[in-house]
């Protein structure tokens, strides 16, 4: 869904059915006064995004790929000065 179709709100109003069909394969950006105002996407894409947004795991249930990503992650070098704040830290 990388391609965006842009249409003015006036044109959208004239050809709603056409743009509903187009939204099944690509997002349709509806503009007003030259600015992006709303986006029409397929119901399938909307549900996919909602599932992804609400994906929650208990710490013991994290998938292996997420655990691996956490285990191999590294701090951005720009923040290395923060390491000094915990040098003598004790729980």
N, CA, C and O atoms as a Tinker XYZ file with bonds, in Angstrom:
   364  protein
     1  N      0.822000   -1.192000    0.000000    73     2
     2  CA     0.000000    0.000000    0.000000    64     1     3
     3  C      0.866000    1.256000    0.000000    63     2     4     5
     4  O      0.541000    2.236000    0.670000    81     3
     5  N      1.941000    1.230000   -0.731000    73     3     6
     6  CA     2.862000    2.349000   -0.727000    64     5     7
     7  C      2.359000    3.537000   -1.535000    63     6     8     9
     8  O      2.647000    4.680000   -1.179000    81     7
     9  N      1.623000    3.302000   -2.604000    73     7    10
    10  CA     1.156000    4.397000   -3.448000    64     9    11
    11  C     -0.043000    5.096000   -2.830000    63    10    12    13
    12  O     -0.973000    4.448000   -2.350000    81    11
    13  N     -0.013000    6.409000   -2.844000    73    11    14
    14  CA    -1.130000    7.200000   -2.348000    64    13    15
    15  C     -1.819000    7.878000   -3.513000    63    14    16    17
    16  O     -1.168000    8.410000   -4.411000    81    15
    17  N     -3.126000    7.854000   -3.491000    73    15    18
    18  CA    -3.924000    8.569000   -4.471000    64    17    19
    19  C     -4.480000    9.801000   -3.773000    63    18    20    21
    20  O     -5.150000    9.679000   -2.748000    81    19
    21  N     -4.211000   10.990000   -4.315000    73    19    22
    22  CA    -4.702000   12.234000   -3.714000    64    21    23
    23  C     -5.849000   12.779000   -4.537000    63    22    24    25
    24  O     -5.802000   12.789000   -5.767000    81    23
    25  N     -6.882000   13.235000   -3.842000    73    23    26
    26  CA    -8.056000   13.765000   -4.509000    64    25    27
    27  C     -8.644000   14.879000   -3.647000    63    26    28    29
    28  O     -8.610000   14.807000   -2.418000    81    27
    29  N     -9.178000   15.900000   -4.295000    73    27    30
    30  CA    -9.821000   16.976000   -3.526000    64    29    31
    31  C    -11.147000   16.471000   -2.968000    63    30    32    33
    32  O    -11.725000   15.520000   -3.495000    81    31
    33  N    -11.620000   17.095000   -1.919000    73    31    34
    34  CA   -12.892000   16.685000   -1.321000    64    33    35
    35  C    -14.045000   16.878000   -2.309000    63    34    36    37
    36  O    -15.003000   16.106000   -2.297000    81    35
    37  N    -13.961000   17.895000   -3.160000    73    35    38
    38  CA   -14.997000   18.123000   -4.173000    64    37    39
    39  C    -15.043000   16.966000   -5.159000    63    38    40    41
    40  O    -16.113000   16.430000   -5.447000    81    39
    41  N    -13.879000   16.582000   -5.676000    73    39    42
    42  CA   -13.817000   15.469000   -6.626000    64    41    43
    43  C    -14.235000   14.167000   -5.953000    63    42    44    45
    44  O    -14.927000   13.348000   -6.558000    81    43
    45  N    -13.822000   13.976000   -4.719000    73    43    46
    46  CA   -14.203000   12.771000   -3.976000    64    45    47
    47  C    -15.723000   12.675000   -3.866000    63    46    48    49
    48  O    -16.300000   11.604000   -4.057000    81    47
    49  N    -16.361000   13.792000   -3.559000    73    47    50
    50  CA   -17.815000   13.817000   -3.429000    64    49    51
    51  C    -18.530000   13.459000   -4.717000    63    50    52    53
    52  O    -19.613000   12.875000   -4.688000    81    51
    53  N    -17.934000   13.804000   -5.844000    73    51    54
    54  CA   -18.544000   13.516000   -7.136000    64    53    55
    55  C    -18.398000   12.050000   -7.539000    63    54    56    57
    56  O    -19.242000   11.508000   -8.253000    81    55
    57  N    -17.320000   11.412000   -7.076000    73    55    58
    58  CA   -16.983000   10.054000   -7.529000    64    57    59
    59  C    -16.703000    9.119000   -6.355000    63    58    60    61
    60  O    -15.723000    8.374000   -6.379000    81    59
    61  N    -17.549000    9.149000   -5.333000    73    59    62
    62  CA   -17.314000    8.354000   -4.124000    64    61    63
    63  C    -17.087000    6.882000   -4.449000    63    62    64    65
    64  O    -16.134000    6.279000   -3.957000    81    63
    65  N    -17.947000    6.307000   -5.267000    73    63    66
    66  CA   -17.834000    4.885000   -5.606000    64    65    67
    67  C    -16.501000    4.539000   -6.239000    63    66    68    69
    68  O    -15.904000    3.512000   -5.919000    81    67
    69  N    -16.035000    5.391000   -7.133000    73    67    70
    70  CA   -14.732000    5.177000   -7.790000    64    69    71
    71  C    -13.613000    5.143000   -6.749000    63    70    72    73
    72  O    -12.745000    4.272000   -6.801000    81    71
    73  N    -13.629000    6.072000   -5.819000    73    71    74
    74  CA   -12.557000    6.147000   -4.832000    64    73    75
    75  C    -12.679000    5.053000   -3.767000    63    74    76    77
    76  O    -11.674000    4.642000   -3.186000    81    75
    77  N    -13.900000    4.581000   -3.509000    73    75    78
    78  CA   -14.058000    3.421000   -2.620000    64    77    79
    79  C    -13.383000    2.203000   -3.239000    63    78    80    81
    80  O    -12.708000    1.445000   -2.541000    81    79
    81  N    -13.557000    2.014000   -4.523000    73    79    82
    82  CA   -12.895000    0.899000   -5.222000    64    81    83
    83  C    -11.379000    1.074000   -5.184000    63    82    84    85
    84  O    -10.648000    0.115000   -4.934000    81    83
    85  N    -10.913000    2.280000   -5.427000    73    83    86
    86  CA    -9.471000    2.540000   -5.424000    64    85    87
    87  C     -8.867000    2.262000   -4.056000    63    86    88    89
    88  O     -7.736000    1.785000   -3.958000    81    87
    89  N     -9.622000    2.561000   -2.992000    73    87    90
    90  CA    -9.116000    2.389000   -1.627000    64    89    91
    91  C     -8.921000    0.918000   -1.265000    63    90    92    93
    92  O     -8.270000    0.614000   -0.265000    81    91
    93  N     -9.467000    0.011000   -2.052000    73    91    94
    94  CA    -9.251000   -1.410000   -1.797000    64    93    95
    95  C     -7.817000   -1.825000   -2.100000    63    94    96    97
    96  O     -7.339000   -2.834000   -1.582000    81    95
    97  N     -7.127000   -1.051000   -2.938000    73    95    98
    98  CA    -5.761000   -1.413000   -3.309000    64    97    99
    99  C     -4.721000   -0.370000   -2.922000    63    98   100   101
   100  O     -3.521000   -0.644000   -2.962000    81    99
   101  N     -5.175000    0.826000   -2.549000    73    99   102
   102  CA    -4.224000    1.870000   -2.151000    64   101   103
   103  C     -4.947000    2.917000   -1.312000    63   102   104   105
   104  O     -6.143000    3.139000   -1.502000    81   103
   105  N     -4.242000    3.561000   -0.392000    73   103   106
   106  CA    -4.877000    4.624000    0.389000    64   105   107
   107  C     -5.289000    5.791000   -0.512000    63   106   108   109
   108  O     -4.574000    6.145000   -1.450000    81   107
   109  N     -6.423000    6.368000   -0.222000    73   107   110
   110  CA    -6.911000    7.534000   -0.949000    64   109   111
   111  C     -6.881000    8.714000    0.017000    63   110   112   113
   112  O     -7.623000    8.737000    0.999000    81   111
   113  N     -6.030000    9.683000   -0.259000    73   111   114
   114  CA    -5.901000   10.871000    0.578000    64   113   115
   115  C     -6.873000   11.917000    0.047000    63   114   116   117
   116  O     -6.831000   12.274000   -1.130000    81   115
   117  N     -7.742000   12.401000    0.915000    73   115   118
   118  CA    -8.729000   13.407000    0.534000    64   117   119
   119  C     -8.247000   14.744000    1.077000    63   118   120   121
   120  O     -8.023000   14.904000    2.277000    81   119
   121  N     -8.094000   15.687000    0.178000    73   119   122
   122  CA    -7.541000   16.989000    0.561000    64   121   123
   123  C     -8.637000   18.037000    0.620000    63   122   124   125
   124  O     -9.685000   17.915000   -0.014000    81   123
   125  N     -8.364000   19.056000    1.393000    73   123   126
   126  CA    -9.256000   20.210000    1.475000    64   125   127
   127  C     -8.380000   21.450000    1.571000    63   126   128   129
   128  O     -7.497000   21.529000    2.425000    81   127
   129  N     -8.621000   22.401000    0.709000    73   127   130
   130  CA    -7.803000   23.623000    0.651000    64   129   131
   131  C     -6.319000   23.296000    0.504000    63   130   132   133
   132  O     -5.464000   23.960000    1.090000    81   131
   133  N     -6.028000   22.264000   -0.289000    73   131   134
   134  CA    -4.641000   21.896000   -0.563000    64   133   135
   135  C     -3.945000   21.123000    0.531000    63   134   136   137
   136  O     -2.759000   20.821000    0.402000    81   135
   137  N     -4.635000   20.796000    1.596000    73   135   138
   138  CA    -4.029000   20.061000    2.719000    64   137   139
   139  C     -4.643000   18.675000    2.843000    63   138   140   141
   140  O     -5.840000   18.491000    2.624000    81   139
   141  N     -3.807000   17.699000    3.198000    73   139   142
   142  CA    -4.324000   16.360000    3.472000    64   141   143
   143  C     -5.280000   16.449000    4.644000    63   142   144   145
   144  O     -4.935000   16.988000    5.696000    81   143
   145  N     -6.481000   15.921000    4.463000    73   143   146
   146  CA    -7.499000   16.029000    5.498000    64   145   147
   147  C     -7.877000   14.666000    6.085000    63   146   148   149
   148  O     -7.896000   14.497000    7.304000    81   147
   149  N     -8.176000   13.706000    5.227000    73   147   150
   150  CA    -8.539000   12.364000    5.672000    64   149   151
   151  C     -7.928000   11.345000    4.705000    63   150   152   153
   152  O     -7.480000   11.686000    3.610000    81   151
   153  N     -7.928000   10.088000    5.147000    73   151   154
   154  CA    -7.431000    9.001000    4.311000    64   153   155
   155  C     -8.457000    7.880000    4.327000    63   154   156   157
   156  O     -8.934000    7.481000    5.390000    81   155
   157  N     -8.793000    7.375000    3.157000    73   155   158
   158  CA    -9.695000    6.228000    3.041000    64   157   159
   159  C     -8.835000    5.001000    2.744000    63   158   160   161
   160  O     -8.028000    5.000000    1.814000    81   159
   161  N     -9.022000    3.958000    3.551000    73   159   162
   162  CA    -8.327000    2.692000    3.339000    64   161   163
   163  C     -9.354000    1.573000    3.339000    63   162   164   165
   164  O    -10.494000    1.772000    3.757000    81   163
   165  N     -8.959000    0.407000    2.874000    73   163   166
   166  CA    -9.871000   -0.734000    2.861000    64   165   167
   167  C    -10.166000   -1.171000    4.289000    63   166   168   169
   168  O     -9.376000   -0.927000    5.201000    81   167
   169  N    -11.298000   -1.812000    4.469000    73   167   170
   170  CA   -11.663000   -2.334000    5.793000    64   169   171
   171  C    -10.631000   -3.365000    6.245000    63   170   172   173
   172  O    -10.303000   -3.439000    7.430000    81   171
   173  N    -10.124000   -4.154000    5.315000    73   171   174
   174  CA    -9.113000   -5.160000    5.643000    64   173   175
   175  C     -7.856000   -4.504000    6.223000    63   174   176   177
   176  O     -7.314000   -4.959000    7.230000    81   175
   177  N     -7.406000   -3.438000    5.578000    73   175   178
   178  CA    -6.220000   -2.722000    6.070000    64   177   179
   179  C     -6.497000   -2.075000    7.423000    63   178   180   181
   180  O     -5.641000   -2.090000    8.309000    81   179
   181  N     -7.674000   -1.517000    7.580000    73   179   182
   182  CA    -8.046000   -0.917000    8.868000    64   181   183
   183  C     -7.995000   -1.956000    9.979000    63   182   184   185
   184  O     -7.427000   -1.694000   11.039000    81   183
   185  N     -8.577000   -3.129000    9.757000    73   183   186
   186  CA    -8.585000   -4.180000   10.784000    64   185   187
   187  C     -7.176000   -4.684000   11.071000    63   186   188   189
   188  O     -6.846000   -4.995000   12.216000    81   187
   189  N     -6.341000   -4.765000   10.031000    73   187   190
   190  CA    -4.947000   -5.178000   10.236000    64   189   191
   191  C     -4.219000   -4.175000   11.135000    63   190   192   193
   192  O     -3.489000   -4.561000   12.049000    81   191
   193  N     -4.425000   -2.909000   10.868000    73   191   194
   194  CA    -3.785000   -1.873000   11.684000    64   193   195
   195  C     -4.294000   -1.896000   13.122000    63   194   196   197
   196  O     -3.515000   -1.710000   14.057000    81   195
   197  N     -5.572000   -2.120000   13.305000    73   195   198
   198  CA    -6.139000   -2.163000   14.656000    64   197   199
   199  C     -5.602000   -3.363000   15.440000    63   198   200   201
   200  O     -5.307000   -3.242000   16.629000    81   199
   201  N     -5.476000   -4.507000   14.790000    73   199   202
   202  CA    -4.913000   -5.682000   15.477000    64   201   203
   203  C     -3.487000   -5.406000   15.902000    63   202   204   205
   204  O     -3.085000   -5.738000   17.017000    81   203
   205  N     -2.735000   -4.806000   15.023000    73   203   206
   206  CA    -1.338000   -4.509000   15.309000    64   205   207
   207  C     -1.213000   -3.500000   16.445000    63   206   208   209
   208  O     -0.324000   -3.619000   17.289000    81   207
   209  N     -2.087000   -2.524000   16.469000    73   207   210
   210  CA    -2.063000   -1.493000   17.497000    64   209   211
   211  C     -2.350000   -2.069000   18.880000    63   210   212   213
   212  O     -1.830000   -1.571000   19.879000    81   211
   213  N     -3.158000   -3.096000   18.945000    73   211   214
   214  CA    -3.593000   -3.646000   20.222000    64   213   215
   215  C     -2.838000   -4.899000   20.631000    63   214   216   217
   216  O     -3.247000   -5.576000   21.574000    81   215
   217  N     -1.773000   -5.222000   19.965000    73   215   218
   218  CA    -1.022000   -6.424000   20.276000    64   217   219
   219  C     -0.252000   -6.214000   21.580000    63   218   220   221
   220  O      0.631000   -5.360000   21.667000    81   219
   221  N     -0.605000   -7.006000   22.584000    73   219   222
   222  CA    -0.001000   -6.881000   23.907000    64   221   223
   223  C      0.458000   -8.263000   24.355000    63   222   224   225
   224  O     -0.245000   -9.251000   24.145000    81   223
   225  N      1.626000   -8.335000   24.966000    73   223   226
   226  CA     2.160000   -9.597000   25.447000    64   225   227
   227  C      2.536000   -9.469000   26.918000    63   226   228   229
   228  O      3.037000   -8.430000   27.347000    81   227
   229  N      2.295000  -10.524000   27.688000    73   227   230
   230  CA     2.862000  -10.606000   29.035000    64   229   231
   231  C      4.346000  -10.895000   28.847000    63   230   232   233
   232  O      4.728000  -11.491000   27.840000    81   231
   233  N      5.178000  -10.496000   29.774000    73   231   234
   234  CA     6.623000  -10.643000   29.590000    64   233   235
   235  C      7.036000  -12.089000   29.344000    63   234   236   237
   236  O      7.982000  -12.331000   28.594000    81   235
   237  N      6.364000  -13.044000   29.945000    73   235   238
   238  CA     6.696000  -14.452000   29.741000    64   237   239
   239  C      6.158000  -15.026000   28.444000    63   238   240   241
   240  O      6.439000  -16.177000   28.112000    81   239
   241  N      5.391000  -14.243000   27.711000    73   239   242
   242  CA     4.775000  -14.730000   26.471000    64   241   243
   243  C      5.327000  -14.047000   25.223000    63   242   244   245
   244  O      4.776000  -14.215000   24.135000    81   243
   245  N      6.403000  -13.283000   25.364000    73   243   246
   246  CA     6.967000  -12.595000   24.204000    64   245   247
   247  C      7.456000  -13.604000   23.176000    63   246   248   249
   248  O      8.110000  -14.583000   23.537000    81   247
   249  N      7.152000  -13.384000   21.911000    73   247   250
   250  CA     7.658000  -14.277000   20.856000    64   249   251
   251  C      9.181000  -14.221000   20.793000    63   250   252   253
   252  O      9.793000  -13.215000   21.154000    81   251
   253  N      9.783000  -15.315000   20.328000    73   251   254
   254  CA    11.240000  -15.407000   20.266000    64   253   255
   255  C     11.876000  -14.292000   19.458000    63   254   256   257
   256  O     12.937000  -13.792000   19.831000    81   255
   257  N     11.246000  -13.889000   18.349000    73   255   258
   258  CA    11.849000  -12.833000   17.537000    64   257   259
   259  C     11.916000  -11.513000   18.294000    63   258   260   261
   260  O     12.865000  -10.749000   18.117000    81   259
   261  N     10.913000  -11.231000   19.143000    73   259   262
   262  CA    10.949000  -10.005000   19.942000    64   261   263
   263  C     11.992000  -10.107000   21.048000    63   262   264   265
   264  O     12.693000   -9.136000   21.332000    81   263
   265  N     12.097000  -11.275000   21.673000    73   263   266
   266  CA    13.122000  -11.476000   22.702000    64   265   267
   267  C     14.515000  -11.307000   22.110000    63   266   268   269
   268  O     15.380000  -10.675000   22.717000    81   267
   269  N     14.732000  -11.872000   20.929000    73   267   270
   270  CA    16.030000  -11.728000   20.265000    64   269   271
   271  C     16.322000  -10.266000   19.943000    63   270   272   273
   272  O     17.450000   -9.805000   20.114000    81   271
   273  N     15.320000   -9.546000   19.481000    73   271   274
   274  CA    15.513000   -8.131000   19.164000    64   273   275
   275  C     15.888000   -7.337000   20.409000    63   274   276   277
   276  O     16.731000   -6.442000   20.343000    81   275
   277  N     15.273000   -7.654000   21.536000    73   275   278
   278  CA    15.589000   -6.966000   22.790000    64   277   279
   279  C     16.997000   -7.330000   23.247000    63   278   280   281
   280  O     17.764000   -6.461000   23.660000    81   279
   281  N     17.338000   -8.623000   23.173000    73   279   282
   282  CA    18.645000   -9.092000   23.640000    64   281   283
   283  C     19.794000   -8.521000   22.818000    63   282   284   285
   284  O     20.883000   -8.306000   23.350000    81   283
   285  N     19.574000   -8.279000   21.556000    73   283   286
   286  CA    20.654000   -7.796000   20.690000    64   285   287
   287  C     20.608000   -6.285000   20.458000    63   286   288   289
   288  O     21.416000   -5.747000   19.701000    81   287
   289  N     19.670000   -5.608000   21.103000    73   287   290
   290  CA    19.575000   -4.162000   20.898000    64   289   291
   291  C     20.745000   -3.445000   21.568000    63   290   292   293
   292  O     21.306000   -3.927000   22.552000    81   291
   293  N     21.094000   -2.301000   21.024000    73   291   294
   294  CA    22.189000   -1.502000   21.570000    64   293   295
   295  C     21.739000   -0.059000   21.713000    63   294   296   297
   296  O     20.915000    0.431000   20.941000    81   295
   297  N     22.284000    0.601000   22.696000    73   295   298
   298  CA    21.985000    2.004000   22.933000    64   297   299
   299  C     22.604000    2.849000   21.833000    63   298   300   301
   300  O     23.707000    2.558000   21.371000    81   299
   301  N     21.920000    3.868000   21.423000    73   299   302
   302  CA    22.446000    4.819000   20.459000    64   301   303
   303  C     23.692000    5.451000   21.077000    63   302   304   305
   304  O     23.633000    5.932000   22.208000    81   303
   305  N     24.813000    5.461000   20.364000    73   303   306
   306  CA    26.057000    6.003000   20.919000    64   305   307
   307  C     25.948000    7.438000   21.437000    63   306   308   309
   308  O     26.734000    7.846000   22.292000    81   307
   309  N     24.997000    8.193000   20.938000    73   307   310
   310  CA    24.828000    9.574000   21.408000    64   309   311
   311  C     24.429000    9.631000   22.879000    63   310   312   313
   312  O     24.546000   10.680000   23.511000    81   311
   313  N     23.960000    8.511000   23.429000    73   311   314
   314  CA    23.499000    8.498000   24.818000    64   313   315
   315  C     24.460000    7.769000   25.752000    63   314   316   317
   316  O     24.093000    7.429000   26.877000    81   315
   317  N     25.669000    7.530000   25.299000    73   315   318
   318  CA    26.632000    6.776000   26.101000    64   317   319
   319  C     26.970000    7.482000   27.421000    63   318   320   321
   320  O     27.386000    6.826000   28.375000    81   319
   321  N     26.801000    8.777000   27.487000    73   319   322
   322  CA    27.079000    9.507000   28.731000    64   321   323
   323  C     26.134000    9.060000   29.853000    63   322   324   325
   324  O     26.457000    9.226000   31.029000    81   323
   325  N     25.000000    8.511000   29.513000    73   323   326
   326  CA    24.058000    8.043000   30.537000    64   325   327
   327  C     24.610000    6.854000   31.314000    63   326   328   329
   328  O     24.203000    6.612000   32.450000    81   327
   329  N     25.536000    6.108000   30.706000    73   327   330
   330  CA    26.144000    4.968000   31.408000    64   329   331
   331  C     26.819000    5.413000   32.696000    63   330   332   333
   332  O     26.836000    4.671000   33.678000    81   331
   333  N     27.374000    6.616000   32.698000    73   331   334
   334  CA    28.039000    7.130000   33.895000    64   333   335
   335  C     27.071000    7.314000   35.062000    63   334   336   337
   336  O     27.487000    7.275000   36.220000    81   335
   337  N     25.818000    7.509000   34.777000    73   335   338
   338  CA    24.832000    7.711000   35.838000    64   337   339
   339  C     24.561000    6.438000   36.629000    63   338   340   341
   340  O     24.083000    6.500000   37.762000    81   339
   341  N     24.864000    5.284000   36.039000    73   339   342
   342  CA    24.559000    4.029000   36.743000    64   341   343
   343  C     25.825000    3.251000   37.125000    63   342   344   345
   344  O     25.737000    2.091000   37.528000    81   343
   345  N     26.984000    3.870000   37.005000    73   343   346
   346  CA    28.240000    3.180000   37.301000    64   345   347
   347  C     28.264000    2.626000   38.712000    63   346   348   349
   348  O     28.658000    1.477000   38.913000    81   347
   349  N     27.855000    3.408000   39.685000    73   347   350
   350  CA    27.894000    2.967000   41.091000    64   349   351
   351  C     26.522000    2.612000   41.626000    63   350   352   353
   352  O     26.334000    2.556000   42.842000    81   351
   353  N     25.566000    2.373000   40.759000    73   351   354
   354  CA    24.200000    2.089000   41.188000    64   353   355
   355  C     24.087000    0.720000   41.825000    63   354   356   357
   356  O     24.642000   -0.256000   41.322000    81   355
   357  N     23.362000    0.649000   42.941000    73   355   358
   358  CA    23.114000   -0.628000   43.614000    64   357   359
   359  C     21.628000   -0.707000   43.935000    63   358   360   361
   360  O     21.036000    0.275000   44.384000    81   359
   361  N     21.018000   -1.872000   43.706000    73   359   362
   362  CA    19.574000   -2.007000   44.008000    64   361   363
   363  C     19.275000   -1.946000   45.468000    63   362   364
   364  O     18.114000   -2.045000   45.865000    81   363
